[in-house]
Amino acid sequence: MQLHAFIGCLLYVIFVGSVCLRGDYLNTMFVAVSMDGNNQTITITFGLGVENNVHSCTWFLMRLKEALREGREISFITNMNESLVFPYSYHGYTCKSVYMYIYAHELVETYITMEPLFWITSKSYTTSDFEQNFHRLTHDAREVLTNIGNVKWVRSYFLNIRWNIFVERNFIRGRLTNVLTLYVEMVLLRRMQKSIRWQTTNITSDILRVFYFYKNCVVDVNRRTYSCGK
């Protein structure tokens, strides 16, 4: 799918989930997706498993590991399923799966009353805001969430791997000595060399007539319009 786009352009955070199929394909489809800069999902790969169990999930992650290869620090967000294939990677949980986990522990009353506060707590940007909202939850809910671990589901406790790309960009930016990047300088140089033999005449102070390769066009500098349409 978009494996090369993920490796070359996106943050190394993968969301893994499964969908039960119906009809002729009574199997389970495992999907690995990521998100681009516009918060749009990008499908990395998918696979069909026999059943939605540990063996099928392990098989899918092994194929994914073969495609990604070694040497990349990747974070995984799953439905509270730890991975034996990537033992040294960060494994976080989706907030929805944590919320359903509370319901599975028969905290029905807590499940209904604490829903708005739970989402506010999980999406806190600072640890101080998280602690303030966390203590407003019920004792049973706090006990269950403490056993899960804050680093697994709280935004403010998420590992710094998601910001590695920004650190890398700052490092590259510090090495640049010019205003333009090398690629932009190369493009500008190519265009300047192409336009060496072009001739211009002034129609007005802001409007020019350009002659090039037996052609001519009118260029409006202020309005940035060209009669040639390019």
N, C-alpha and C positions, 0 to 999 in steps of 0.2 A: 504494500500500500504506500504510505508516505514515510517509509522508514528512513530514507536518505534525508528528507526534509527535517525529520526529528533529530537526526544525528548532527546535521550541519547548522540548523537555524533555531531550534526550540530549546527551552529549558528542559533539563533532564528530570522531569517529573512525569510518571506514567500512571494513568488510572486504569485499573484492571477490574473488569466485571464480567458477569455471565448472564445469558438469557436462555431460558428454556424454549425450545422450538416445538411446534405442533405440526400436525398433518403428516406428510410422508417422512419428515425428518424428526423423529422423536429423540433428538439428541440435545446437547447443550452447546451453545456457541459462546466461546470466550473471546472477549474483545479487549484490546489494549489501545488506549487513546491518550492524546496529549492536548495541550492548549497553546494557541499562538498568542501573539501580542494583542490581538483584538478579542481575546477570551472566546475564540471559536475552537470547537473540538476538531482535532486532526486524527483520523484513524491510522494507527501505526500498523497493526496487523490483527487478524482474527483467526480462530481455529475451531473446529468442531470436535467436541469430546463425546464420549459414550454416555457419561452421566455427569451430573454436577457434584463431583466428589473430589477428594484430595488427589487421587491418582490422575484424574483428567486435568485438573488444574496444574499439577506438577509437570505433566507432559507438555502443556501449553507454554508454561514458563521456561521449560528447557529449550523449546524451539525458539522462543523469544530471546533467550540468552545466546543461542548460537547465532542469531541474526545480529544482535547488538555487539557481540564479541566482548572480550575482556578489556579492562582498563578505563571504564567509565563509571563515575560515581552517580548512580541513579537512585531517585526516590520513588517509592511506590505508594499509591493510595488505593486501598482495597476495602472490601466489605468485612473488615475484621478477620482477615485470613492471613496468617503469617506464611512466609515463603521459605522453603528449604533450598530452593534453587539460588536465591540471592540472599545468603545468610548475613552478609556484611552491609547490605543496603538498608536505607531507612524505610520503614514500613509504617505508614500512617493509615488512619481509618477515616472514612467519610462520616460526616456529622449525622447523616441520616441513619447509617448502620449503627452508630453508637446510640442514637435515640431509640431505634427499634430494639436494641439490646436491653435497654432499661425496661421497655414494655415486656420483653420476654422473661424478665425476672419478677413478673407479677406486680410491678409497681404501677398498677393501673391508675390509681388516683393521682399519683405523682406524675404519671405520663400525661394526663389530661391537663393538669393545672400548671405545670412548669414549662409547657412547650414554648411560649414566647421568650421566657427568661433563658431557656436552654440555648436557643439560637443566638441570643445576645451574648451569652457567655462564651460560646464556642467561637464566635467571630470577633472577639475582643482583640484589638490591635496591640495593646500593652498588657503586661503582666499585672499591673496595678488594677486596671479595669477588670481583668479576669478575676482576680482575687475578690474584688468587691462584689461582682455578680455571682461568683461561685458560692459565697457564704449566704446568699439569699435563697439558694436551693434547699430542698428538704434534706434531712439527715440521711435518709435511705439513698436518695439520688447521689449525694456527695460521696457516700461510701462506695457505691458501684463505680462512679466515675474515677475515684481515686485509685481503685484497683486496676482500672484500664491504663491510667497514666496520662498526664497532661500532654506529653510530647506526641501522643498518638492522634489527638483529635482537636487540640486547641490551636488556633491560628498564631497567637502570640508566642507559643512554645515551639513552633515549627522550626526545624533545623535551618541553618543558614545556607544550605545547599541551593535554595531557590534564588539566592542573590549572587551566586558565583559569577553569573554572566555579566552582572553590572560591575563587579570587581575587575573582571577581565577587560571590559571595555575601558574602565578608568586606567588600567595599566597600559593598554594600547594607546589611549589618548595622550598619556604622559610621554610616550616615545615620539610623538609627532612634533615636528619643529615648524611646520607650515600651517597655514589656515586650512588648506585643502588636503584631502587625502591623496595618496599616490594614484589611485584609480581616477579620481576626478582630474588631477593634473595631467594624466595621460590622455584623457578624453579631450580636454581643452587644447593641449598641444596638437593633437591630431586635427582638430577643427581649425586651429590657427594656421597650420601648414596647408590645409586644404583651401583656405581663403586668402592666401598670399597674393594671388593674381587677380583677385576680385577688385573691381573699381566702383567707387561711390561718388555720387553727386548730391549736393544738398538741394532739396526742393524748398524746405523751410529749415529752421534751426533744429526741429525735432523729427522731420520726415526726410528720409533718404531714399535715393534710387540706386539700387545695387545691380551691377552688370557682372554676370558670371556665366561662362560656358555658352556664349551666344544667347543668353537669356537675361531677363531683367525683372526685378520686382521692387515694390515700394514697401519700405519698412517704416513703421511709426514707432519711435523709440518709447515715447511716453505710454502709449496704449498697448505696446507690445503686440502689434498685429503685423502680419506679413501677407502681401497680396499673392505670394506663391502658395500659400496654404500650409507651409511647413512650420 
